[in-house]
């Protein structure tokens, strides 16, 4: 199993979530496969050329940018398709608009 984490700009998160839900790997509108997706608002020190995205954090003592962190767990064979959907929907044209990481999981146990 794999864990996929993506850090995406705030203005792209809705498109990324929609692209994941519509992807064939996710199950699309006609598929039966569904994944749990967690979405968090995070503060990062990412370089954004848009100065209106920057704000000063008193807690961190520096200029930060709000972005979203998405996390999901998938089968090994699904990871590349999910990453491709994220990349396509999150693209901004900037040199560095975020990161996607894919990690191996030792186990994932559903709570029933």
Secondary structure, DSSP 4 states (H G I P E B T S, - for coil): -EEEEEEEEGGGHHHHHHHHHHSTTTTTTT------EEEEEEEE----S-GGGEEEETTTTEEEEEEEEEEEEE-GGGHHHHHHHHHHHH--SSS--EEEEEEE-S------
